[in-house]
């Protein structure tokens, strides 16, 4: 099974996996599971680090290494996904969340994340 990771989920897996709900912890620990990360994730992380909202500069400094060591994948975003994200209703204005909301259904995978607003886009979201 494959699950697309929201940015906070990726960070929590790396830094504080114990705060993840038990269901998500079980999914993450299952070695048969594939966990792609949106290309939006490193950009969103960089913005939050620059703004002092997230302490993850060490992850950003070796993002590709963190992805490789964690067994994650970063599929390329397609032009279709980006346009779809831009055309979604404005339940959420964050362009990174909008791309996630477009990528998950396009990849036909559920999203591991706690943001319930993404449900309004028809995203299959798994959290608790």
DOFI-52312 format. One record per residue (C-alpha): residue number from 1; residue in one letter; x, y, z. Coordinates in steps of 0.25 Angstrom, whole numbers, plus 5000, padded with zeros to 4 digits. Each point is the difference from the previous one (the first is absolute). Layout:
N
pos->NUM code->a c1->X c2->Y c3->Z
...
***
This chain:
128
pos->1 code->x c1->5000 c2->5000 c3->5000
pos->2 code->x c1->5004 c2->5014 c3->4997
pos->3 code->x c1->4997 c2->5013 c3->5009
pos->4 code->x c1->5004 c2->5014 c3->4996
pos->5 code->x c1->5006 c2->5007 c3->5012
pos->6 code->x c1->4996 c2->5014 c3->5005
pos->7 code->x c1->5011 c2->5009 c3->5004
pos->8 code->x c1->4998 c2->4999 c3->5015
pos->9 code->x c1->4999 c2->4985 c3->4999
pos->10 code->x c1->5013 c2->4999 c3->4993
pos->11 code->x c1->5006 c2->5009 c3->5011
pos->12 code->x c1->4994 c2->4992 c3->5011
pos->13 code->x c1->5004 c2->4987 c3->4995
pos->14 code->x c1->5015 c2->5005 c3->5000
pos->15 code->x c1->5000 c2->5008 c3->5013
pos->16 code->x c1->4988 c2->4995 c3->5009
pos->17 code->x c1->4994 c2->4988 c3->4995
pos->18 code->x c1->4993 c2->4997 c3->5013
pos->19 code->x c1->4991 c2->5012 c3->4998
pos->20 code->x c1->4993 c2->4993 c3->4988
pos->21 code->x c1->4987 c2->4993 c3->5002
pos->22 code->x c1->5002 c2->4985 c3->5002
pos->23 code->x c1->4993 c2->4997 c3->4986
pos->24 code->x c1->5011 c2->5009 c3->4993
pos->25 code->x c1->5011 c2->4994 c3->5009
pos->26 code->x c1->4996 c2->4986 c3->4995
pos->27 code->x c1->4999 c2->5005 c3->4985
pos->28 code->x c1->5014 c2->5006 c3->5001
pos->29 code->x c1->5006 c2->4988 c3->5007
pos->30 code->x c1->4995 c2->4991 c3->4989
pos->31 code->x c1->5012 c2->4997 c3->4991
pos->32 code->x c1->4991 c2->4996 c3->4989
pos->33 code->x c1->4994 c2->5014 c3->4999
pos->34 code->x c1->5005 c2->5011 c3->4991
pos->35 code->x c1->5000 c2->5014 c3->5005
pos->36 code->x c1->5002 c2->5011 c3->4989
pos->37 code->x c1->5002 c2->5014 c3->5004
pos->38 code->x c1->4995 c2->5012 c3->4991
pos->39 code->x c1->5010 c2->5009 c3->4994
pos->40 code->x c1->4992 c2->5011 c3->5007
pos->41 code->x c1->5006 c2->4994 c3->5014
pos->42 code->x c1->5014 c2->5006 c3->4999
pos->43 code->x c1->4995 c2->5013 c3->4995
pos->44 code->x c1->4990 c2->5001 c3->5011
pos->45 code->x c1->5010 c2->4996 c3->5010
pos->46 code->x c1->5010 c2->5010 c3->4995
pos->47 code->x c1->4990 c2->5011 c3->5002
pos->48 code->x c1->4996 c2->4996 c3->5014
pos->49 code->x c1->5015 c2->4999 c3->5004
pos->50 code->x c1->5003 c2->5013 c3->4994
pos->51 code->x c1->4988 c2->5006 c3->5008
pos->52 code->x c1->5005 c2->4993 c3->5013
pos->53 code->x c1->4987 c2->4992 c3->5001
pos->54 code->x c1->5007 c2->4986 c3->4998
pos->55 code->x c1->5014 c2->4996 c3->5005
pos->56 code->x c1->5004 c2->4991 c3->4988
pos->57 code->x c1->5012 c2->5006 c3->4994
pos->58 code->x c1->5008 c2->4988 c3->5002
pos->59 code->x c1->4990 c2->4992 c3->4992
pos->60 code->x c1->5000 c2->5010 c3->4989
pos->61 code->x c1->5015 c2->5000 c3->4999
pos->62 code->x c1->5000 c2->4986 c3->4996
pos->63 code->x c1->4986 c2->4998 c3->4996
pos->64 code->x c1->5003 c2->4989 c3->4989
pos->65 code->x c1->5008 c2->4993 c3->5010
pos->66 code->x c1->4988 c2->5000 c3->5010
pos->67 code->x c1->4991 c2->4995 c3->4989
pos->68 code->x c1->5010 c2->4989 c3->4996
pos->69 code->x c1->5003 c2->4995 c3->5014
pos->70 code->x c1->4985 c2->5001 c3->5004
pos->71 code->x c1->4996 c2->4991 c3->4988
pos->72 code->x c1->4991 c2->5011 c3->4995
pos->73 code->x c1->4998 c2->5005 c3->4985
pos->74 code->x c1->4997 c2->5013 c3->4994
pos->75 code->x c1->4992 c2->4998 c3->4987
pos->76 code->x c1->5000 c2->5012 c3->4990
pos->77 code->x c1->4988 c2->5009 c3->5000
pos->78 code->x c1->4994 c2->5000 c3->4987
pos->79 code->x c1->4995 c2->5013 c3->4993
pos->80 code->x c1->4986 c2->4994 c3->5001
pos->81 code->x c1->5001 c2->4998 c3->5015
pos->82 code->x c1->5005 c2->5014 c3->5001
pos->83 code->x c1->4989 c2->5006 c3->4992
pos->84 code->x c1->4989 c2->4992 c3->5007
pos->85 code->x c1->5006 c2->5005 c3->5013
pos->86 code->x c1->4998 c2->5014 c3->4995
pos->87 code->x c1->4986 c2->4998 c3->4996
pos->88 code->x c1->4995 c2->4994 c3->5013
pos->89 code->x c1->4990 c2->5007 c3->5008
pos->90 code->x c1->5006 c2->5010 c3->5010
pos->91 code->x c1->4997 c2->4991 c3->5012
pos->92 code->x c1->5015 c2->5002 c3->5003
pos->93 code->x c1->5009 c2->5011 c3->4994
pos->94 code->x c1->5013 c2->4993 c3->5003
pos->95 code->x c1->5006 c2->4996 c3->4986
pos->96 code->x c1->5007 c2->4989 c3->5006
pos->97 code->x c1->4988 c2->4993 c3->5007
pos->98 code->x c1->4992 c2->5003 c3->4987
pos->99 code->x c1->5011 c2->4992 c3->4992
pos->100 code->x c1->4999 c2->4989 c3->5010
pos->101 code->x c1->4985 c2->5000 c3->4998
pos->102 code->x c1->5002 c2->4998 c3->4985
pos->103 code->x c1->5011 c2->4990 c3->5001
pos->104 code->x c1->4994 c2->4990 c3->5009
pos->105 code->x c1->4988 c2->4997 c3->4991
pos->106 code->x c1->5008 c2->5001 c3->4988
pos->107 code->x c1->5010 c2->4990 c3->5005
pos->108 code->x c1->4988 c2->4992 c3->5005
pos->109 code->x c1->5006 c2->4999 c3->5014
pos->110 code->x c1->4995 c2->5005 c3->5014
pos->111 code->x c1->5006 c2->5011 c3->5007
pos->112 code->x c1->5006 c2->4998 c3->5014
pos->113 code->x c1->4997 c2->5014 c3->5007
pos->114 code->x c1->4992 c2->5006 c3->5011
pos->115 code->x c1->4994 c2->5012 c3->4992
pos->116 code->x c1->4985 c2->4997 c3->4999
pos->117 code->x c1->4998 c2->5012 c3->4990
pos->118 code->x c1->5007 c2->4991 c3->4989
pos->119 code->x c1->4987 c2->4991 c3->5002
pos->120 code->x c1->4992 c2->5011 c3->4993
pos->121 code->x c1->5008 c2->4997 c3->4987
pos->122 code->x c1->4997 c2->4985 c3->5000
pos->123 code->x c1->5013 c2->4996 c3->5005
pos->124 code->x c1->5000 c2->4986 c3->5007
pos->125 code->x c1->5007 c2->5004 c3->5012
pos->126 code->x c1->5005 c2->4991 c3->5011
pos->127 code->x c1->5004 c2->5005 c3->5014
pos->128 code->x c1->4992 c2->4995 c3->5012
***
